Amino acid sequence: MARFIVYLEPAEEGGYIASAPALPGCVTQGETKEEALAMAEDAIRGYIESLKKHGEPLTLWL
């Protein structure tokens, strides 16, 4: 799998928000940094699988 930069930021309600800026709308969250990163990995995988399933190109926003 390709590597993507993931940003972590504290969520107002607690936990962390993880986002992959190269994949618009690919955002998730977790209670801990580790959980947020694991959720981000799953979200990125799902994002790419959805693009493939629908015949959409993988356009990276860098």
PDB file as gemmi writes it, atoms N, CA and C in Angstrom:
CRYST1    1.000    1.000    1.000  90.00  90.00  90.00 P 1                      
ATOM      1  N   MET A   1       0.840  -1.175   0.000  1.00  0.00           N  
ATOM      2  CA  MET A   1       0.000   0.000   0.000  1.00  0.00           C  
ATOM      3  C   MET A   1       0.892   1.248   0.000  1.00  0.00           C  
ATOM      4  N   ALA A   2       0.433   2.268  -0.668  1.00  0.00           N  
ATOM      5  CA  ALA A   2       1.158   3.538  -0.704  1.00  0.00           C  
ATOM      6  C   ALA A   2       1.175   4.167   0.689  1.00  0.00           C  
ATOM      7  N   ARG A   3       2.050   5.091   0.887  1.00  0.00           N  
ATOM      8  CA  ARG A   3       2.131   5.797   2.164  1.00  0.00           C  
ATOM      9  C   ARG A   3       1.462   7.160   2.029  1.00  0.00           C  
ATOM     10  N   PHE A   4       0.736   7.533   3.048  1.00  0.00           N  
ATOM     11  CA  PHE A   4       0.044   8.812   3.071  1.00  0.00           C  
ATOM     12  C   PHE A   4       0.364   9.533   4.372  1.00  0.00           C  
ATOM     13  N   ILE A   5       0.481  10.834   4.285  1.00  0.00           N  
ATOM     14  CA  ILE A   5       0.648  11.647   5.486  1.00  0.00           C  
ATOM     15  C   ILE A   5      -0.697  11.710   6.193  1.00  0.00           C  
ATOM     16  N   VAL A   6      -0.679  11.498   7.494  1.00  0.00           N  
ATOM     17  CA  VAL A   6      -1.890  11.593   8.308  1.00  0.00           C  
ATOM     18  C   VAL A   6      -1.637  12.625   9.398  1.00  0.00           C  
ATOM     19  N   TYR A   7      -2.541  13.583   9.513  1.00  0.00           N  
ATOM     20  CA  TYR A   7      -2.456  14.589  10.568  1.00  0.00           C  
ATOM     21  C   TYR A   7      -3.339  14.171  11.730  1.00  0.00           C  
ATOM     22  N   LEU A   8      -2.823  14.318  12.931  1.00  0.00           N  
ATOM     23  CA  LEU A   8      -3.592  14.072  14.146  1.00  0.00           C  
ATOM     24  C   LEU A   8      -3.792  15.392  14.865  1.00  0.00           C  
ATOM     25  N   GLU A   9      -5.007  15.609  15.350  1.00  0.00           N  
ATOM     26  CA  GLU A   9      -5.256  16.788  16.162  1.00  0.00           C  
ATOM     27  C   GLU A   9      -6.236  16.421  17.269  1.00  0.00           C  
ATOM     28  N   PRO A  10      -6.084  17.028  18.426  1.00  0.00           N  
ATOM     29  CA  PRO A  10      -7.001  16.730  19.522  1.00  0.00           C  
ATOM     30  C   PRO A  10      -8.428  17.137  19.147  1.00  0.00           C  
ATOM     31  N   ALA A  11      -9.385  16.290  19.480  1.00  0.00           N  
ATOM     32  CA  ALA A  11     -10.794  16.604  19.237  1.00  0.00           C  
ATOM     33  C   ALA A  11     -11.336  17.363  20.448  1.00  0.00           C  
ATOM     34  N   GLU A  12     -12.239  18.305  20.221  1.00  0.00           N  
ATOM     35  CA  GLU A  12     -12.800  19.102  21.316  1.00  0.00           C  
ATOM     36  C   GLU A  12     -13.463  18.226  22.372  1.00  0.00           C  
ATOM     37  N   GLU A  13     -14.120  17.158  21.925  1.00  0.00           N  
ATOM     38  CA  GLU A  13     -14.854  16.287  22.845  1.00  0.00           C  
ATOM     39  C   GLU A  13     -13.975  15.195  23.450  1.00  0.00           C  
ATOM     40  N   GLY A  14     -12.694  15.219  23.135  1.00  0.00           N  
ATOM     41  CA  GLY A  14     -11.757  14.205  23.613  1.00  0.00           C  
ATOM     42  C   GLY A  14     -11.334  13.299  22.482  1.00  0.00           C  
ATOM     43  N   GLY A  15     -10.242  12.620  22.652  1.00  0.00           N  
ATOM     44  CA  GLY A  15      -9.723  11.756  21.598  1.00  0.00           C  
ATOM     45  C   GLY A  15      -8.983  12.565  20.548  1.00  0.00           C  
ATOM     46  N   TYR A  16      -8.827  11.960  19.383  1.00  0.00           N  
ATOM     47  CA  TYR A  16      -8.054  12.583  18.308  1.00  0.00           C  
ATOM     48  C   TYR A  16      -8.757  12.426  16.969  1.00  0.00           C  
ATOM     49  N   ILE A  17      -8.606  13.427  16.126  1.00  0.00           N  
ATOM     50  CA  ILE A  17      -9.100  13.399  14.754  1.00  0.00           C  
ATOM     51  C   ILE A  17      -7.906  13.125  13.856  1.00  0.00           C  
ATOM     52  N   ALA A  18      -8.062  12.191  12.935  1.00  0.00           N  
ATOM     53  CA  ALA A  18      -7.004  11.853  11.978  1.00  0.00           C  
ATOM     54  C   ALA A  18      -7.510  12.159  10.577  1.00  0.00           C  
ATOM     55  N   SER A  19      -6.698  12.847   9.794  1.00  0.00           N  
ATOM     56  CA  SER A  19      -7.089  13.166   8.421  1.00  0.00           C  
ATOM     57  C   SER A  19      -5.919  12.938   7.478  1.00  0.00           C  
ATOM     58  N   ALA A  20      -6.260  12.527   6.260  1.00  0.00           N  
ATOM     59  CA  ALA A  20      -5.265  12.315   5.205  1.00  0.00           C  
ATOM     60  C   ALA A  20      -5.511  13.387   4.148  1.00  0.00           C  
ATOM     61  N   PRO A  21      -4.773  14.494   4.184  1.00  0.00           N  
ATOM     62  CA  PRO A  21      -5.057  15.618   3.297  1.00  0.00           C  
ATOM     63  C   PRO A  21      -4.959  15.299   1.806  1.00  0.00           C  
ATOM     64  N   ALA A  22      -4.215  14.265   1.432  1.00  0.00           N  
ATOM     65  CA  ALA A  22      -4.100  13.902   0.016  1.00  0.00           C  
ATOM     66  C   ALA A  22      -5.372  13.234  -0.498  1.00  0.00           C  
ATOM     67  N   LEU A  23      -6.269  12.841   0.426  1.00  0.00           N  
ATOM     68  CA  LEU A  23      -7.516  12.171   0.059  1.00  0.00           C  
ATOM     69  C   LEU A  23      -8.677  12.983   0.630  1.00  0.00           C  
ATOM     70  N   PRO A  24      -9.248  13.895  -0.148  1.00  0.00           N  
ATOM     71  CA  PRO A  24     -10.293  14.785   0.354  1.00  0.00           C  
ATOM     72  C   PRO A  24     -11.437  14.028   1.031  1.00  0.00           C  
ATOM     73  N   GLY A  25     -11.762  14.458   2.238  1.00  0.00           N  
ATOM     74  CA  GLY A  25     -12.857  13.850   2.977  1.00  0.00           C  
ATOM     75  C   GLY A  25     -12.480  12.608   3.755  1.00  0.00           C  
ATOM     76  N   CYS A  26     -11.232  12.198   3.687  1.00  0.00           N  
ATOM     77  CA  CYS A  26     -10.782  10.998   4.407  1.00  0.00           C  
ATOM     78  C   CYS A  26     -10.389  11.418   5.823  1.00  0.00           C  
ATOM     79  N   VAL A  27     -11.373  11.352   6.716  1.00  0.00           N  
ATOM     80  CA  VAL A  27     -11.210  11.802   8.095  1.00  0.00           C  
ATOM     81  C   VAL A  27     -11.841  10.763   9.015  1.00  0.00           C  
ATOM     82  N   THR A  28     -11.214  10.514  10.145  1.00  0.00           N  
ATOM     83  CA  THR A  28     -11.743   9.584  11.134  1.00  0.00           C  
ATOM     84  C   THR A  28     -11.279  10.035  12.504  1.00  0.00           C  
ATOM     85  N   GLN A  29     -11.619   9.279  13.538  1.00  0.00           N  
ATOM     86  CA  GLN A  29     -11.171   9.651  14.875  1.00  0.00           C  
ATOM     87  C   GLN A  29     -11.010   8.427  15.751  1.00  0.00           C  
ATOM     88  N   GLY A  30     -10.316   8.613  16.867  1.00  0.00           N  
ATOM     89  CA  GLY A  30     -10.105   7.549  17.836  1.00  0.00           C  
ATOM     90  C   GLY A  30      -9.908   8.135  19.215  1.00  0.00           C  
ATOM     91  N   GLU A  31     -10.051   7.304  20.216  1.00  0.00           N  
ATOM     92  CA  GLU A  31      -9.896   7.750  21.600  1.00  0.00           C  
ATOM     93  C   GLU A  31      -8.444   8.060  21.954  1.00  0.00           C  
ATOM     94  N   THR A  32      -7.506   7.344  21.337  1.00  0.00           N  
ATOM     95  CA  THR A  32      -6.079   7.567  21.578  1.00  0.00           C  
ATOM     96  C   THR A  32      -5.396   7.854  20.243  1.00  0.00           C  
ATOM     97  N   LYS A  33      -4.162   8.327  20.295  1.00  0.00           N  
ATOM     98  CA  LYS A  33      -3.409   8.560  19.061  1.00  0.00           C  
ATOM     99  C   LYS A  33      -3.259   7.268  18.276  1.00  0.00           C  
ATOM    100  N   GLU A  34      -2.962   6.180  18.989  1.00  0.00           N  
ATOM    101  CA  GLU A  34      -2.769   4.885  18.332  1.00  0.00           C  
ATOM    102  C   GLU A  34      -4.047   4.415  17.643  1.00  0.00           C  
ATOM    103  N   GLU A  35      -5.171   4.568  18.344  1.00  0.00           N  
ATOM    104  CA  GLU A  35      -6.448   4.159  17.760  1.00  0.00           C  
ATOM    105  C   GLU A  35      -6.790   5.031  16.554  1.00  0.00           C  
ATOM    106  N   ALA A  36      -6.547   6.329  16.647  1.00  0.00           N  
ATOM    107  CA  ALA A  36      -6.834   7.233  15.532  1.00  0.00           C  
ATOM    108  C   ALA A  36      -5.992   6.873  14.314  1.00  0.00           C  
ATOM    109  N   LEU A  37      -4.724   6.526  14.519  1.00  0.00           N  
ATOM    110  CA  LEU A  37      -3.866   6.129  13.398  1.00  0.00           C  
ATOM    111  C   LEU A  37      -4.333   4.812  12.783  1.00  0.00           C  
ATOM    112  N   ALA A  38      -4.753   3.863  13.617  1.00  0.00           N  
ATOM    113  CA  ALA A  38      -5.271   2.593  13.101  1.00  0.00           C  
ATOM    114  C   ALA A  38      -6.556   2.826  12.313  1.00  0.00           C  
ATOM    115  N   MET A  39      -7.408   3.703  12.810  1.00  0.00           N  
ATOM    116  CA  MET A  39      -8.650   4.028  12.110  1.00  0.00           C  
ATOM    117  C   MET A  39      -8.344   4.735  10.790  1.00  0.00           C  
ATOM    118  N   ALA A  40      -7.308   5.583  10.773  1.00  0.00           N  
ATOM    119  CA  ALA A  40      -6.917   6.276   9.548  1.00  0.00           C  
ATOM    120  C   ALA A  40      -6.444   5.282   8.500  1.00  0.00           C  
ATOM    121  N   GLU A  41      -5.674   4.287   8.915  1.00  0.00           N  
ATOM    122  CA  GLU A  41      -5.212   3.263   7.979  1.00  0.00           C  
ATOM    123  C   GLU A  41      -6.407   2.545   7.350  1.00  0.00           C  
ATOM    124  N   ASP A  42      -7.379   2.206   8.167  1.00  0.00           N  
ATOM    125  CA  ASP A  42      -8.584   1.542   7.671  1.00  0.00           C  
ATOM    126  C   ASP A  42      -9.377   2.466   6.743  1.00  0.00           C  
ATOM    127  N   ALA A  43      -9.488   3.742   7.107  1.00  0.00           N  
ATOM    128  CA  ALA A  43     -10.226   4.706   6.286  1.00  0.00           C  
ATOM    129  C   ALA A  43      -9.552   4.908   4.931  1.00  0.00           C  
ATOM    130  N   ILE A  44      -8.232   4.985   4.916  1.00  0.00           N  
ATOM    131  CA  ILE A  44      -7.491   5.148   3.659  1.00  0.00           C  
ATOM    132  C   ILE A  44      -7.696   3.935   2.768  1.00  0.00           C  
ATOM    133  N   ARG A  45      -7.608   2.756   3.350  1.00  0.00           N  
ATOM    134  CA  ARG A  45      -7.820   1.517   2.588  1.00  0.00           C  
ATOM    135  C   ARG A  45      -9.237   1.508   1.985  1.00  0.00           C  
ATOM    136  N   GLY A  46     -10.227   1.848   2.794  1.00  0.00           N  
ATOM    137  CA  GLY A  46     -11.605   1.887   2.314  1.00  0.00           C  
ATOM    138  C   GLY A  46     -11.819   2.941   1.238  1.00  0.00           C  
ATOM    139  N   TYR A  47     -11.183   4.084   1.384  1.00  0.00           N  
ATOM    140  CA  TYR A  47     -11.285   5.174   0.415  1.00  0.00           C  
ATOM    141  C   TYR A  47     -10.793   4.702  -0.950  1.00  0.00           C  
ATOM    142  N   ILE A  48      -9.613   4.073  -0.958  1.00  0.00           N  
ATOM    143  CA  ILE A  48      -9.019   3.606  -2.214  1.00  0.00           C  
ATOM    144  C   ILE A  48      -9.839   2.471  -2.817  1.00  0.00           C  
ATOM    145  N   GLU A  49     -10.321   1.551  -1.983  1.00  0.00           N  
ATOM    146  CA  GLU A  49     -11.161   0.456  -2.478  1.00  0.00           C  
ATOM    147  C   GLU A  49     -12.440   0.992  -3.107  1.00  0.00           C  
ATOM    148  N   SER A  50     -13.027   2.017  -2.508  1.00  0.00           N  
ATOM    149  CA  SER A  50     -14.245   2.614  -3.053  1.00  0.00           C  
ATOM    150  C   SER A  50     -13.986   3.261  -4.413  1.00  0.00           C  
ATOM    151  N   LEU A  51     -12.854   3.955  -4.543  1.00  0.00           N  
ATOM    152  CA  LEU A  51     -12.511   4.552  -5.838  1.00  0.00           C  
ATOM    153  C   LEU A  51     -12.398   3.470  -6.908  1.00  0.00           C  
ATOM    154  N   LYS A  52     -11.705   2.383  -6.583  1.00  0.00           N  
ATOM    155  CA  LYS A  52     -11.537   1.285  -7.543  1.00  0.00           C  
ATOM    156  C   LYS A  52     -12.878   0.668  -7.901  1.00  0.00           C  
ATOM    157  N   LYS A  53     -13.708   0.424  -6.898  1.00  0.00           N  
ATOM    158  CA  LYS A  53     -15.018  -0.199  -7.108  1.00  0.00           C  
ATOM    159  C   LYS A  53     -15.889   0.623  -8.053  1.00  0.00           C  
ATOM    160  N   HIS A  54     -15.800   1.936  -7.944  1.00  0.00           N  
ATOM    161  CA  HIS A  54     -16.627   2.823  -8.756  1.00  0.00           C  
ATOM    162  C   HIS A  54     -15.929   3.328 -10.012  1.00  0.00           C  
ATOM    163  N   GLY A  55     -14.739   2.801 -10.299  1.00  0.00           N  
ATOM    164  CA  GLY A  55     -14.018   3.180 -11.510  1.00  0.00           C  
ATOM    165  C   GLY A  55     -13.521   4.613 -11.512  1.00  0.00           C  
ATOM    166  N   GLU A  56     -13.330   5.167 -10.332  1.00  0.00           N  
ATOM    167  CA  GLU A  56     -12.862   6.550 -10.219  1.00  0.00           C  
ATOM    168  C   GLU A  56     -11.337   6.577 -10.170  1.00  0.00           C  
ATOM    169  N   PRO A  57     -10.730   7.610 -10.734  1.00  0.00           N  
ATOM    170  CA  PRO A  57      -9.266   7.709 -10.667  1.00  0.00           C  
ATOM    171  C   PRO A  57      -8.823   8.111  -9.263  1.00  0.00           C  
ATOM    172  N   LEU A  58      -7.637   7.705  -8.892  1.00  0.00           N  
ATOM    173  CA  LEU A  58      -7.058   8.113  -7.620  1.00  0.00           C  
ATOM    174  C   LEU A  58      -6.323   9.423  -7.866  1.00  0.00           C  
ATOM    175  N   THR A  59      -6.974  10.518  -7.517  1.00  0.00           N  
ATOM    176  CA  THR A  59      -6.394  11.847  -7.668  1.00  0.00           C  
ATOM    177  C   THR A  59      -5.889  12.287  -6.307  1.00  0.00           C  
ATOM    178  N   LEU A  60      -4.611  12.522  -6.203  1.00  0.00           N  
ATOM    179  CA  LEU A  60      -4.028  12.929  -4.933  1.00  0.00           C  
ATOM    180  C   LEU A  60      -3.929  14.440  -4.869  1.00  0.00           C  
ATOM    181  N   TRP A  61      -4.374  14.992  -3.771  1.00  0.00           N  
ATOM    182  CA  TRP A  61      -4.310  16.434  -3.542  1.00  0.00           C  
ATOM    183  C   TRP A  61      -3.134  16.703  -2.623  1.00  0.00           C  
ATOM    184  N   LEU A  62      -2.027  17.089  -3.232  1.00  0.00           N  
ATOM    185  CA  LEU A  62      -0.808  17.309  -2.449  1.00  0.00           C  
ATOM    186  C   LEU A  62      -0.555  18.779  -2.245  1.00  0.00           C  
TER     187      LEU A  62                                                      
END                                                                             
